[in-house]
C-alpha cells in the first residue's frame, strides 16, 4: 500500500491520482504530524537542534546558586542590589530535507514503503521545526526531475514542503542519484543549515557494488564541511533478512537488468544474503561516519515518531557531554 492510499478516500483506485487527492493527503499528514510533534519529542527537538547563539532576555535579582559571571554590572550599580543577566537561546535554524525519490525507495513489505516512511519523518520534523520557529526547505530528485522548495517558515510554507514531498512519494522512478542533490545544496545553500538526507543510499555511482571504490564519503564530507549533515538511512526488513517463501523473483527496482529466481528455502542462500546485507550496512556506516555526518536509521516496520524521539535524545545527550 502506498503512502497516499493510507490517507485518501476509498475511491476507485484505478483512477489516476489527482492534484486534489495529493493536497488532501498532505493536509491530513500535516495535521497528524502537528499533533504528534507536540507530544513525544517537542522539547527533545529543541535540545537536539540548538540555536546558533544566545540573546539577552532580561535582568533579574540575584539568587543563591546563580552564576557570578552572569552579573549585570549596570543594573547592580544602578540599584545597589545584585542582578544577573538572563539569556534565551536564539532560534535561527534552517532544516533542509534532501529526499531521495528513486525507484528503490518505493520498496516496502510491511504495509508501507521506504519513501512513505521518509515522508512521515519529514512531516514530523517540519512540524517540530515550525513550533520552534525554524525554517525548512526541500530538495528532491525523482521522476519529475529536481524539485526545490526554498527555505521558509510559517504554517503555509510547511504545507508547501509536505505537499511537495507527498507528490514525490507518489512518483518514485529511476536509479538513486544523490550527487545532483549534493551539488545543488553545496552551491545553493550559503548559510550553515541542518541537512537531513532521506535515502536508502543505494546509489550505484557513489556506493557501487563489489569492491569498486565508493565516493559517498567524499561527497558527504564536502557537504558536512559547511552544514550539519544527518544521513537518515531507510531500510525494509526484507533487505536485511530474506523471508522463507520458496522461489522468489528479484530484480533491479527501476526494472532494468535481468530477473533472477532464488530459492529462499535454502539455508546457505539465506545465510549469504544476511552476510551481504550486514556488509552493506557496515559499508554505509563507514562512509557516513567517515564523512563527519550523523546517522539516523529509519525502518518501514518501525514508527518514525519513536525513531526520531530516540535520535533526538541521544543527539542532545552527546551535545551536552561535548
Sine and cosine of phi, psi and omega as CSV:
sin_phi,cos_phi,sin_psi,cos_psi,sin_omega,cos_omega
0.00,0.00,0.77,-0.63,-0.01,-1.00
-0.98,0.22,0.20,-0.98,0.00,-1.00
-0.86,0.51,-0.72,0.70,-0.08,-1.00
-0.90,0.44,-0.61,0.80,-0.03,-1.00
-0.89,0.45,-0.35,0.94,0.01,-1.00
-0.99,0.16,-0.26,0.96,-0.12,-0.99
-0.84,-0.54,-0.26,0.97,-0.03,-1.00
-1.00,0.00,0.25,-0.97,-0.02,-1.00
-0.91,0.42,0.39,-0.92,0.01,-1.00
-0.98,0.19,1.00,0.07,0.02,-1.00
-0.89,-0.46,-0.14,-0.99,-0.01,-1.00
-0.91,0.41,0.93,-0.36,-0.07,-1.00
-0.96,0.27,-0.10,0.99,0.05,-1.00
-0.99,0.17,-0.28,0.96,0.03,-1.00
-0.96,0.28,0.55,-0.83,0.05,-1.00
-0.91,0.41,0.46,-0.89,0.00,-1.00
-0.94,0.35,0.78,-0.62,-0.03,-1.00
-0.99,-0.10,0.25,-0.97,0.06,-1.00
-0.89,0.46,-0.56,0.83,0.02,-1.00
-0.91,0.41,-0.64,0.77,0.05,-1.00
-0.88,0.47,-0.71,0.71,0.00,-1.00
-0.89,0.45,-0.68,0.74,0.00,-1.00
-0.89,0.45,-0.66,0.75,0.01,-1.00
-0.91,0.41,-0.67,0.74,0.04,-1.00
-0.87,0.50,-0.67,0.74,0.00,-1.00
-0.91,0.42,-0.65,0.76,0.00,-1.00
-0.90,0.44,-0.71,0.71,0.00,-1.00
-0.89,0.45,-0.65,0.76,0.03,-1.00
-0.91,0.42,-0.66,0.76,0.00,-1.00
-0.89,0.45,-0.68,0.73,0.01,-1.00
-0.89,0.45,-0.73,0.69,0.00,-1.00
-0.90,0.43,-0.63,0.78,-0.02,-1.00
-0.93,0.38,-0.63,0.78,0.04,-1.00
-0.89,0.46,-0.64,0.77,0.01,-1.00
-0.91,0.42,-0.71,0.70,-0.04,-1.00
-0.95,0.32,-0.55,0.84,-0.04,-1.00
-0.93,0.36,-0.33,0.94,0.02,-1.00
-0.99,0.15,-0.19,0.98,-0.09,-1.00
-0.99,-0.14,-1.00,-0.03,-0.24,-0.97
-0.85,0.53,-0.74,0.68,-0.16,-0.99
-0.79,-0.61,0.49,0.87,0.01,-1.00
-0.85,0.52,-0.74,0.67,0.02,-1.00
-0.97,0.26,-0.55,0.83,-0.02,-1.00
-0.90,0.43,-0.55,0.83,0.03,-1.00
-0.87,0.50,-0.74,0.67,-0.02,-1.00
-0.89,0.46,-0.63,0.77,0.01,-1.00
-0.93,0.36,-0.60,0.80,-0.04,-1.00
-0.96,0.27,-0.61,0.80,-0.01,-1.00
-0.91,-0.42,0.98,0.19,-0.05,-1.00
-0.94,0.35,0.41,-0.91,0.03,-1.00
-0.94,0.35,0.11,-0.99,-0.10,-1.00
-0.99,0.13,-0.09,1.00,-0.01,-1.00
-0.04,-1.00,-0.17,-0.99,0.01,-1.00
-0.86,-0.50,0.55,-0.83,0.07,-1.00
-0.78,-0.63,0.57,-0.82,-0.06,-1.00
-0.91,0.41,0.71,-0.71,0.01,-1.00
-0.93,-0.36,-0.77,0.64,-0.03,-1.00
-0.23,-0.97,0.20,-0.98,0.19,-0.98
-0.95,-0.32,0.61,-0.80,0.01,-1.00
-0.63,-0.77,0.35,-0.94,0.00,-1.00
-0.86,0.52,0.59,-0.81,0.01,-1.00
-0.91,0.41,0.63,-0.78,0.08,-1.00
-0.81,-0.59,0.56,-0.83,0.01,-1.00
-0.80,0.60,0.75,-0.66,-0.02,-1.00
0.98,-0.20,-0.23,0.97,0.03,-1.00
-0.93,0.37,0.46,-0.89,0.00,-1.00
-0.95,0.32,0.86,-0.51,-0.03,-1.00
-0.88,0.47,-0.51,0.86,-0.03,-1.00
-0.92,0.40,-0.25,0.97,-0.01,-1.00
-1.00,-0.05,0.18,0.98,0.00,-1.00
-0.86,0.51,0.69,-0.72,0.08,-1.00
-1.00,-0.05,0.99,-0.17,-0.12,-0.99
-0.91,0.41,-0.61,0.79,-0.02,-1.00
-0.91,0.42,-0.76,0.66,0.00,-1.00
-0.90,0.43,-0.60,0.80,0.01,-1.00
-0.91,0.42,-0.70,0.72,0.01,-1.00
-0.92,0.39,-0.56,0.83,-0.06,-1.00
-0.96,0.27,-0.59,0.81,-0.10,-1.00
-0.97,-0.23,-0.38,0.92,-0.08,-1.00
1.00,0.09,-0.10,0.99,0.06,-1.00
-0.95,-0.32,0.43,-0.90,0.00,-1.00
-0.96,0.27,0.76,-0.64,0.08,-1.00
-0.80,-0.60,0.53,-0.85,0.07,-1.00
-0.86,-0.52,0.47,-0.88,0.04,-1.00
-1.00,0.08,0.61,-0.79,0.06,-1.00
-0.89,-0.47,0.76,-0.65,-0.03,-1.00
-0.90,-0.43,0.40,-0.92,0.13,-0.99
-0.81,-0.59,0.42,-0.91,-0.04,-1.00
-0.95,0.32,0.75,-0.66,0.03,-1.00
-0.99,0.15,0.84,-0.54,0.00,-1.00
-1.00,-0.10,0.97,-0.23,0.04,-1.00
-0.64,-0.76,0.72,0.69,-0.07,-1.00
-1.00,-0.05,0.49,-0.87,0.09,-1.00
-0.80,-0.60,0.83,-0.56,0.07,-1.00
-0.96,-0.26,0.83,-0.56,0.07,-1.00
-0.91,-0.40,0.85,-0.53,0.03,-1.00
-1.00,-0.10,0.82,-0.57,0.11,-0.99
-0.96,-0.28,0.98,-0.21,-0.13,-0.99
-0.99,-0.16,0.81,-0.58,0.05,-1.00
-0.99,0.17,0.90,-0.44,-0.01,-1.00
-0.96,-0.27,0.47,0.88,-0.07,-1.00
-0.98,0.17,0.16,-0.99,-0.06,-1.00
-0.90,0.44,-0.57,0.82,-0.03,-1.00
-0.91,0.42,-0.38,0.92,0.02,-1.00
-0.97,0.25,-0.19,0.98,0.00,-1.00
-1.00,0.06,0.07,1.00,-0.02,-1.00
-0.99,0.12,0.63,-0.77,0.07,-1.00
-0.11,-0.99,0.63,-0.78,-0.04,-1.00
-0.83,-0.55,0.15,0.99,-0.10,-1.00
-0.91,-0.42,0.27,0.96,-0.07,-1.00
1.00,-0.09,-0.10,1.00,0.07,-1.00
-0.58,-0.82,0.36,-0.93,-0.03,-1.00
-0.97,-0.23,0.16,-0.99,0.03,-1.00
-0.90,0.45,-0.66,0.75,-0.02,-1.00
-0.95,0.32,-0.51,0.86,0.09,-1.00
-0.90,0.45,-0.69,0.72,0.04,-1.00
-0.89,0.46,-0.65,0.76,0.02,-1.00
-0.89,0.45,-0.68,0.74,-0.02,-1.00
-0.92,0.38,-0.60,0.80,0.06,-1.00
-0.89,0.45,-0.68,0.73,0.05,-1.00
-0.89,0.45,-0.67,0.74,0.03,-1.00
-0.87,0.50,-0.69,0.73,-0.01,-1.00
-0.91,0.42,-0.65,0.76,0.04,-1.00
-0.89,0.46,-0.69,0.72,0.02,-1.00
-0.92,0.39,-0.63,0.78,0.03,-1.00
-0.88,0.47,-0.68,0.74,0.02,-1.00
-0.91,0.41,-0.67,0.75,0.03,-1.00
-0.91,0.42,-0.66,0.75,0.03,-1.00
-0.89,0.46,-0.66,0.76,0.02,-1.00
-0.89,0.46,-0.66,0.75,0.03,-1.00
-0.90,0.43,-0.53,0.85,-0.01,-1.00
-1.00,0.05,-0.07,1.00,-0.01,-1.00
0.99,0.13,0.29,0.96,-0.01,-1.00
-1.00,0.04,0.34,-0.94,0.03,-1.00
-1.00,-0.06,0.50,-0.87,0.05,-1.00
-0.71,-0.70,0.49,-0.87,0.06,-1.00
-0.53,-0.84,0.17,-0.98,-0.07,-1.00
-0.62,-0.78,0.63,-0.78,0.20,-0.98
-0.71,-0.71,0.74,-0.68,-0.06,-1.00
-0.60,-0.80,0.69,-0.72,0.07,-1.00
-0.90,-0.43,0.92,-0.40,-0.04,-1.00
-0.51,-0.86,-0.55,-0.83,-0.09,-1.00
-0.89,0.45,-0.51,0.86,-0.03,-1.00
-1.00,-0.06,0.24,0.97,-0.04,-1.00
1.00,0.04,-0.51,-0.86,-0.06,-1.00
-1.00,0.01,0.86,-0.52,0.04,-1.00
-0.96,-0.28,0.79,-0.61,0.00,-1.00
-0.77,-0.63,0.80,-0.60,0.16,-0.99
-0.90,-0.44,0.96,-0.29,-0.03,-1.00
-0.85,0.53,0.46,-0.89,-0.05,-1.00
-0.91,0.42,0.64,-0.77,0.04,-1.00
-0.29,-0.96,0.02,-1.00,0.01,-1.00
-0.71,-0.70,0.22,-0.98,-0.03,-1.00
0.95,-0.32,0.37,-0.93,-0.08,-1.00
-0.91,0.41,-0.64,0.77,-0.02,-1.00
-0.92,0.40,-0.59,0.80,0.04,-1.00
-0.93,0.37,-0.65,0.76,0.04,-1.00
-0.86,0.52,-0.64,0.77,0.05,-1.00
-0.90,0.44,-0.60,0.80,0.02,-1.00
-0.89,0.45,-0.67,0.75,0.02,-1.00
-0.90,0.43,-0.74,0.68,-0.03,-1.00
-0.91,0.42,-0.65,0.76,-0.01,-1.00
-0.90,0.44,-0.65,0.76,0.02,-1.00
-0.91,0.42,-0.62,0.79,0.02,-1.00
-0.93,0.38,-0.66,0.76,0.03,-1.00
-0.89,0.46,-0.67,0.74,0.03,-1.00
-0.87,0.49,-0.70,0.72,0.02,-1.00
-0.90,0.43,-0.56,0.83,-0.03,-1.00
-0.93,0.36,-0.38,0.93,-0.02,-1.00
-1.00,0.07,-0.26,0.97,-0.08,-1.00
-0.74,-0.67,0.78,0.63,0.04,-1.00
-0.94,0.34,0.64,-0.77,-0.03,-1.00
-0.30,-0.95,0.40,-0.92,0.10,-0.99
0.99,0.15,0.08,-1.00,0.02,-1.00
-0.97,0.23,0.38,-0.93,0.04,-1.00
-0.92,0.40,0.80,-0.60,-0.02,-1.00
-0.71,-0.71,1.00,-0.03,-0.04,-1.00
-1.00,0.05,-0.50,0.87,-0.08,-1.00
-0.83,0.56,-0.69,0.73,0.03,-1.00
-0.87,0.49,-0.60,0.80,0.04,-1.00
-0.92,0.39,-0.68,0.74,-0.01,-1.00
-0.90,0.45,-0.67,0.74,0.01,-1.00
-0.89,0.45,-0.67,0.74,0.01,-1.00
-0.90,0.44,-0.65,0.76,0.02,-1.00
-0.91,0.41,-0.66,0.75,-0.01,-1.00
-0.91,0.42,-0.60,0.80,-0.06,-1.00
-1.00,0.03,-0.44,0.90,-0.13,-0.99
-0.99,-0.17,-0.50,0.87,-0.07,-1.00
-0.98,-0.20,0.99,-0.12,-0.10,-1.00
-0.98,0.20,-0.65,0.76,-0.01,-1.00
-0.99,0.16,0.47,-0.88,-0.01,-1.00
-0.89,0.47,0.71,-0.70,-0.03,-1.00
-0.64,-0.77,0.20,-0.98,0.16,-0.99
-1.00,-0.09,0.92,-0.39,-0.03,-1.00
-0.98,-0.22,0.87,-0.49,-0.01,-1.00
-0.94,-0.35,0.94,-0.33,-0.01,-1.00
-1.00,-0.01,0.91,-0.42,-0.02,-1.00
-0.97,-0.24,0.98,-0.22,-0.11,-0.99
-0.36,-0.93,0.31,-0.95,0.17,-0.99
-1.00,0.00,-0.07,1.00,0.08,-1.00
0.86,0.50,0.45,0.89,0.06,-1.00
-1.00,0.00,0.88,0.47,-0.04,-1.00
-1.00,-0.07,0.91,-0.41,-0.06,-1.00
-0.93,0.37,-0.23,0.97,0.02,-1.00
-1.00,-0.07,-0.77,0.64,-0.03,-1.00
-0.98,0.19,-0.48,0.88,0.04,-1.00
-0.73,-0.69,0.95,0.30,-0.03,-1.00
-0.94,0.35,0.39,-0.92,0.01,-1.00
-0.96,0.27,0.24,-0.97,0.03,-1.00
0.97,0.24,-0.54,-0.84,-0.07,-1.00
-0.98,-0.20,0.15,0.99,0.01,-1.00
-0.91,0.41,0.59,-0.81,-0.07,-1.00
-0.90,0.44,0.59,-0.81,0.01,-1.00
-0.99,-0.10,0.52,-0.85,0.03,-1.00
-0.92,-0.40,0.03,1.00,-0.08,-1.00
-0.88,0.47,-0.68,0.73,-0.05,-1.00
-0.85,0.52,-0.71,0.70,-0.01,-1.00
-0.91,0.42,-0.66,0.75,0.00,-1.00
-0.90,0.43,-0.70,0.71,0.01,-1.00
-0.93,0.37,-0.59,0.80,0.00,-1.00
-0.89,0.46,-0.64,0.77,0.05,-1.00
-0.89,0.46,-0.63,0.78,0.01,-1.00
-0.95,0.31,-0.65,0.76,-0.03,-1.00
-0.95,0.31,-0.28,0.96,0.04,-1.00
-0.90,0.43,-0.52,0.85,-0.03,-1.00
-0.95,-0.30,-0.52,0.86,-0.12,-0.99
-0.86,-0.51,0.27,-0.96,0.14,-0.99
-1.00,0.04,0.95,-0.30,-0.17,-0.99
-0.96,-0.26,0.74,-0.67,0.09,-1.00
-0.84,-0.54,0.84,-0.54,0.03,-1.00
-1.00,-0.09,0.96,-0.27,0.05,-1.00
-1.00,0.01,0.97,-0.23,-0.11,-0.99
-1.00,-0.02,0.88,-0.48,-0.03,-1.00
-1.00,-0.07,0.73,-0.68,0.05,-1.00
-0.64,-0.77,0.37,-0.93,0.11,-0.99
-0.89,-0.45,0.55,-0.83,-0.03,-1.00
-0.80,0.60,-0.59,0.81,-0.02,-1.00
-0.92,0.38,-0.36,0.93,0.06,-1.00
-0.97,0.25,-0.19,0.98,0.00,-1.00
-0.93,-0.38,-0.48,0.87,-0.04,-1.00
-0.64,-0.77,0.87,-0.50,-0.04,-1.00
-0.97,0.26,0.81,-0.59,0.00,-1.00
-0.95,0.30,0.46,-0.89,0.03,-1.00
-1.00,0.00,1.00,0.01,-0.08,-1.00
-0.78,-0.62,0.23,0.97,-0.01,-1.00
1.00,0.09,-0.43,-0.90,0.00,-1.00
-0.87,0.50,0.72,-0.69,-0.07,-1.00
-0.71,-0.70,0.79,-0.61,0.04,-1.00
-1.00,0.02,0.77,-0.64,-0.01,-1.00
-0.74,-0.67,0.47,-0.88,0.02,-1.00
-0.27,-0.96,0.02,-1.00,0.00,-1.00
-0.91,0.42,0.60,-0.80,-0.05,-1.00
-0.91,0.42,-0.42,0.91,0.00,-1.00
-1.00,0.03,0.09,1.00,0.06,-1.00
0.99,0.11,0.02,1.00,0.00,-1.00
-1.00,-0.09,0.41,-0.91,0.03,-1.00
1.00,0.03,-0.01,-1.00,-0.08,-1.00
-0.98,0.18,0.41,-0.91,0.11,-0.99
-0.99,-0.17,0.74,-0.67,-0.01,-1.00
-0.89,-0.46,0.49,-0.87,0.07,-1.00
-0.91,-0.41,0.83,-0.56,0.01,-1.00
-0.86,-0.52,0.52,-0.85,-0.02,-1.00
-1.00,-0.08,0.97,-0.24,-0.07,-1.00
-0.97,0.24,-0.12,0.99,0.09,-1.00
-0.98,0.22,-0.28,0.96,-0.01,-1.00
-0.97,0.26,0.87,-0.49,0.00,-1.00
-0.91,0.41,-0.58,0.81,0.00,-1.00
-0.91,0.41,-0.63,0.78,0.04,-1.00
-0.91,0.40,-0.68,0.74,-0.01,-1.00
-0.92,0.39,-0.59,0.81,0.04,-1.00
-0.92,0.39,-0.68,0.74,0.04,-1.00
-0.90,0.43,-0.62,0.78,0.03,-1.00
-0.87,0.49,-0.72,0.69,0.02,-1.00
-0.87,0.49,-0.68,0.73,-0.03,-1.00
-0.90,0.44,-0.68,0.73,0.00,-1.00
-0.94,0.34,-0.57,0.82,0.05,-1.00
-0.91,0.42,-0.67,0.74,0.02,-1.00
-0.92,0.39,-0.61,0.79,0.05,-1.00
-0.90,0.44,-0.64,0.77,0.04,-1.00
-0.89,0.45,-0.69,0.72,0.00,-1.00
-0.87,0.50,-0.72,0.69,0.00,-1.00
-0.90,0.43,-0.60,0.80,0.00,-1.00
-0.91,0.42,-0.69,0.72,0.05,-1.00
-0.88,0.47,-0.68,0.73,0.02,-1.00
-0.86,0.51,-0.72,0.69,-0.01,-1.00
-0.88,0.48,-0.71,0.70,-0.04,-1.00
-0.90,0.43,-0.69,0.72,-0.04,-1.00
-0.94,0.34,-0.78,0.63,-0.04,-1.00
-0.91,0.40,-0.56,0.83,0.03,-1.00
-0.92,0.40,-0.34,0.94,0.01,-1.00
-1.00,0.09,-0.22,0.98,-0.06,-1.00
0.99,-0.11,0.03,1.00,0.03,-1.00
-1.00,0.04,0.29,-0.96,0.08,-1.00
-0.99,-0.15,0.36,-0.93,0.01,-1.00
-0.92,-0.39,0.74,-0.67,0.16,-0.99
-0.85,-0.53,0.87,-0.49,-0.03,-1.00
-0.99,-0.14,0.79,-0.62,0.03,-1.00
-0.84,-0.55,0.73,-0.68,-0.01,-1.00
-0.86,-0.51,0.50,-0.87,-0.01,-1.00
-0.94,0.35,-0.30,0.95,-0.01,-1.00
-0.98,-0.20,0.27,0.96,-0.04,-1.00
-0.68,-0.73,0.74,-0.68,-0.06,-1.00
-0.87,0.49,0.85,-0.53,0.01,-1.00
-0.87,0.48,-0.43,0.90,0.06,-1.00
-0.87,0.50,-0.70,0.71,0.01,-1.00
-0.93,0.36,-0.67,0.74,-0.02,-1.00
-0.89,0.45,-0.68,0.74,0.01,-1.00
-0.92,0.39,-0.66,0.75,0.03,-1.00
-0.86,0.52,-0.70,0.72,0.03,-1.00
-0.90,0.43,-0.67,0.74,0.00,-1.00
-0.89,0.46,-0.67,0.74,0.02,-1.00
-0.87,0.50,-0.72,0.69,-0.02,-1.00
-0.88,0.47,-0.70,0.72,-0.03,-1.00
-0.93,0.37,-0.63,0.77,0.01,-1.00
-0.92,0.39,-0.68,0.74,0.03,-1.00
-0.89,0.46,-0.64,0.77,0.02,-1.00
-0.91,0.41,-0.65,0.76,0.04,-1.00
-0.89,0.46,-0.69,0.73,-0.01,-1.00
-0.90,0.43,-0.63,0.77,0.01,-1.00
-0.90,0.43,-0.66,0.75,0.02,-1.00
-0.91,0.41,-0.68,0.74,0.01,-1.00
-0.90,0.43,0.00,0.00,0.00,0.00
